[in-house]
Amino acid sequence: MIYLDNAATTRPCPEAVAAVNAALTENWGNPSSAHRAGLDARRSLDSARAAVLGSLGVRRGGALVFTASGTEANDMAVLGVARSKARRGRIIITEGEHASVYASAKQAEAEGFELVSIPTRGGELDIDALEAALTPDTVLLSLMLVNSETGARYDVEGAFRLAAEKAPGAFCHCDAVQGYMKVPFTFSSLGADLVTVSAHKIHGPKGAGALCISDRVLRARALSPVIFGGGQEDGLRSGTVNVPAVLGFEAAAKRALSTWEEDAARMAKLRLSLAEALSEDGDVRPNLPPVSAPHILSVTLPGIKSETMLNYLSSRGIYISSGSACSTHSRNLSRALLAFGLPEREADTTVRVSLCRDTTEDEINELASALLDGVRTLARIR
C-alpha cells in the first residue's frame, strides 16, 4: 500500500498508540470524578492540555478546550462567538473554507448574521476585498491557514492585522488544522483570538481536536457553548472528555514538535519532485499556489474524472483523494477548487496528493509513474 491521502488522516504514530492503549487499560477513570482514579485522569488531562498549548507556543494565559474533532472546534469558534453577541453583525470567511466553517457560518447567517466570503483566486487571499468587507459591525473573521485541497498557505497574519485596524471589535479565528506541524506559526504569531487544531492530521488518533482561546475572548465572555450538559471543559464543552484520544493527541504533538521542521523540509522536496515529474506530461497540470504547505499537491488531469483516476490508482494499491474527506459524500463540485479559479470541468478532473513525514522518494516515484500510466490508459478508453 502506498498511502498519499494524509490530508484526510495520518497513520497514528507508535507513541500515540501506546498512550491511547495505556489510557484504555490503566488510566481509564472519568476526569470529572472526585476519587483517585478520576483525579489521575484529571492530572493526565491537564498535562495533555499544557502540552498542546505548548505546541502552539502558549506558555501562560489563554485556554484550550478539547473537542471531538477539528470540525467541532470550528463549529464552536464560529457559532460560539456569533451566539455570544446581542447584535447580529457580519461574519467573514473565504470562498474556499473547510466545510465545517462554511456550514457553521451558513447556520449563523440563518440566525440573522450577515455572511461575506472573500475570494482566494490562485491561492491568494484577496486583501483588497477583505479590507472592503471589514466594517465596524464585523463580529468574526474566520480564515483557514492552509487550504486542505490546494495546499495554499494564506496570509492570515496580515489579514488579522488588518482586522485589528479596520474592525477592532471583531474576533479572529484560524482553522489551522492543515497547517499544524506543517508550516511555522504560533498562537501569538498568527494574531488570532481562536485557533483550531486536530490530532489525526499529525499522526494522533481520531476523536480529538482542540480550540485554543485567547485571554481577550475569555475576558469578553465572547464564546458561548454549542454543546450543553455537565459543564466539562470549564463550561465551554459539555460531555465526558475522551481521555484516551486526548492523551494520544499529547503524544503525537510531542513527537511532531521535535522533528516537524526537518519533516516539512523533506516533504517540500518530495512535493516539488512530484510536481516536476508530473509536469513532464504537458496535459497534466499541478496547481501551484504562490505560497504552499509542504504536504499537499493539487493536480488537474486532462479530461479524466478524478473518481476514475482514484479507482485506477486504488487498483494498484495507491491511495490519493479528490479533495477534502469531509466533503467526499457531497454531490457538489469542490468550493475550494472553484475558489482557486478552476472551471467546473477542471474541478471535476482534479486530484489531491498529500504527504506525511513517513512518505518516501520511492513512493513518490511510483505514484508519478502510475498516475502518468493512468492518464495514458484512461485517455484511450474514455
N, C-alpha and C positions, 0 to 999 in steps of 0.2 A: 504494500500500500504506500502510495505517495500522497500525503495529506497536505494540501496547499489551500485550505479554507480556514486559516487561523483567525481571520477577522470575525468569523462566525463563532468559533470556540477553539480553545487550545487544549492540548493533552495535559492533564494535571501532572505536575512535577512530583518526584518521589517525596519531597519534603511536605508538599500539601497533602498527598495521600496518607502519609504517616500521621500528620496532625489530625486529619479527619478520623482516621481509624482509632487513634488514641482517645479522641473526644467521644466517639461512639461506644468505646469499650471500657474506658476508665473514668473520664471526666464528663459523665452524661447527666449531671444534675441540672435542674432548672435554675438559671441565674437569678430568678425572682424569689426563690425560696430562701427562708431565713436560716436553715440548718447548714451543717458543714458541707454537704455535697453541693448545695446551692451556692454557698459562699465561694467554694473552689471554682465553680463555673463562672461566677461573677468576676473573680480575680483574673481568670483566663480571658474573659471578655474585655475587661479593662486593659489588659496587656495588648490584646489584638487591636483595640481602638487606638492606643498610643502608637502602635507600630504602623498602622495605616495612615494615621495623621503624620507620623514622622516621614513616611514615604512621599508625602506631599509637601514636605518641608515645614510642617507645622510643629513647633516645639511647645508652644503655650498659647492659650487663648483659643477661641472658636470652639466648635463642637463637631462631632461626627456621628451620624445616625446610620446604623446598619439596616439594610433593606434586603428584600429577597432577590433583587436584580438591579441592573442599571436602569431598566425601564421603570421600575417602581421609584427609584431615586429621582429620575427625570419627572415623573408624574408629580412627585412630592414637591419638587422645586417649582414647577410651573403652576400647578393648581394650588399648592400651599401658599405661595406668595400672592397669587391672584385672590384667593378667598380670604386672605387676611385683610384685604383692603375694603374700606367702607365705600369707596367710589370705584366706578368702573372705568378704568383708563385704558391705555394702549399696551399691547404686548407685541414685541418684535422678535421674529425668528428669521432664519434663512429659508430660501425656497427648497433647499435640499436637506433639511434637518431629518434626523432619525425619526422613525415612525412614532416613537414614544413621545417625543417633544411635540411633533406635529399634531398628534391626536389629542394630547393634553391641551395644547393651545387652541385647537378647534373646539374642545369642550368649554374652555374658558370663553371663547367667542360666543358659544351658545348661551352662556350665562351672563352675557352683556358686555364683555370686553371687546375692544377693537383689536383686530389682528392684522399686522402688517408683515409681509415677507420680503426679505432683501435678496436681490439676485446674487448668484455666485458663478456667473458665466466664466468658463475657462478655469475654474477652480480658485477664483479670487473673489473675496468679499467686496461688494460694491460700496466703498466707503462713502461716496457722494450720496448714494441712495439712503444709506444709513443715517448720514448727517441730516438729510431732509426729513427722515422719519422720526428722529429723536425730538419729540415735543415735550413740553413741561408735564403733560399728563401721562407720559410713559411710566408704567409701573414695573415692567420687566423686560430685559433684553436677554434672550437665551440663544447662545451660539455654540455649535459644536466645535471642538478644537481640530479634529481630523475627520474628514468625511469618510464614512465607513465603506463607500462604494468606489470613490475615485482616488482616495488617499490624499486629497488636497488638505494642506495644513493652512488654516485660516489665520489671519492676523487678529485674533481675538483680543490681544493686549491693546492694540491700537483702537479697536472698536470700544473696549471698555473704558479707555481713557477719554474717548470722545463722548461716551455716555455720561461720564462724571462731569464733563463740561457742559453739555447741552441739556441733560436731563438728570440733575444731581439727585433727584428723589427716586430715581429708578434703581432697582436691584439687578445685578448682572449674574447670570447663571451660565456655566460652561459644562456641556456634556463632553467630558474628557476621556470617555471610555476607550476610544480607539487610539488616543494619544498617550495614555498612561503607560509608562515604562517603555515608550517608543520614541517620544520626542522630548527635548528638555523643557521642563516647566516646574514651577512650584505653585502652591496655592496663592502666595503673595505676588509672584511674578506675573500671574495672569491678570491680577487686579479684579478678580471675581468675588462675589459675595457667596456664591454657592458653586460647588464643583462635584460632578458625578464621576465615580469610578466603579469598576466591576472586577470581580475575582477571575472569572473564567476566560477573560481575554489575556491574562498574564500567567497562565498555567496553574490557576487555582480552580476550585470546584465551582460548579454551577450552584445557584441558590444564595449567592452573597454579593450584594452591591453596597455602595455607601454614598452618602451625601455629606460632603464637608461644608460646614456653615460658619460664616464669619461672625465675629462679635457684633458687627453692625446690624446684622439680621436679628440676632438674639436680643440686642438692646431695644430694637424697634418692635419686637414681637411680630415680625413680618412673615412668619411661616406658620400656617395652620396645618394640623394633621389631616391626612386624607384617609387614614385607617384608624378606626376608633375601637376602644376596648379597655384593656387593663392598664394603659398608660405607660407601657415599657418605652425604653429609649427616651427618657425624660419627657414623656407625654407626647412625643412627636411621631412615634410609630408603634402602635399597639400590636400585640401578638408576641408569643414566646420567641425569643431570638434563636435563630438556627446556629447554635454554638459550634457544631462540627464544621459547617461551611465557613463560618467566620474565622475559626482557627486555621482552616485551610487557606483562607484569604491571607491571614497574617503570615503564614509560612511562605506562600507564593510571593508576597510583597517583599519579604526579607531576602528571598533568593533572587528575585529580579533586581532589587536595588543594588546588589553587589556587582552585577555584570551588565546592566542594561545599556550602558554607553558603548561597550565593545560589541554587544549583541546587535545594537542598532546599526553600527557602522558596517558590520558584516552583512546584515540583511540589506542595507542600502546598496552594497556592492553586488550582491546577488540579484537584486531587483533591476539594477542597471544592466547587468549582463543578460538577464532575461529580455528586457526591453530591446536591447540591441539584437539579440538572436531572432526575436520575432519580427523585427523590422526588416530582416533580410527578405521576407516576402512582402513585396510592395503593397499587397492588398490587405495586409494585417496592420492595424494601427494601434500602438499603445497610446493611451490618453494620458498625457503628462502635464499635470498642473505645474505652475511656476515654483511652488514650494510643496514638497510631498513628504508624507511619512515614509519611513524606510521599508514598510512591510506590505504595502498594498499597491498592486498594479492593475489598472483597468485596461482592457484590450477589446477593441472593436473588430469583429470578423467580417469578411467580405460576403454578405448576404446569407450567412448561416445563422439560424436562430440559436441563441445561447443555450436553450434547453437541449437542442440537438447535439451541440458540441459537448455539453456536460455529460450526456448519455454515452457519447463516443468515448470520452476520456475515462468515464467511470468503468466502462467495459474493459479498460486496460489497467484498472486499479489506481487511477489518478483522480483525485478529488479536488475540484475547484468550485466556484459558485457563479451565479449570475447577478449577485447583488447581496444586499443585507438579508441575513437569515430571518430577521424579524418581519420581513416583508415578502418572504418566499411564497406564501399562500395567497397573496393579493393578485387579482387579475389585471391590475393596472400596471402600466409601464413605470419604471423607476423615476420617482420625482428627482432624485439626486442626479441621475444621468441627464434628464431633461434640463435641469437647472444648470448643469455643466455646459449645456449648449448642443447636446446631441439631438438630431432629429429623431422622431419616433421610430423610424425604420432602423436607425443605427442603435438606438437604445435597446431595441429588441434583439440585437445581434452582438451584445457586449457581455463579456465575462469578467470576473474578478479573480485574480490570483493573490493570495495573501500568505506571507511567510511567517516563520517564527524563529526563535533562536536555535532551534534544532534542525532547521532546513539546511540541506547540503547542496554543494555545487552539482553533484551527480543528479540529484532530484530536479534541479532547475534545468539541467541539460536534457534530461529525459522528458520533462514536461514540454520544453520547447520543440523537441523532435516530434513528440506525439501530437501536439497541437497543430503543427505545420502539416504533418501527415493527415490529420483530420480535415484540415482545410482543403487539401487536395482531393481526399477521398469523398468528402461530403459535397464538394462543389460539383463532382461528376454525377451525383445521384439526386441532387435537389431539383 
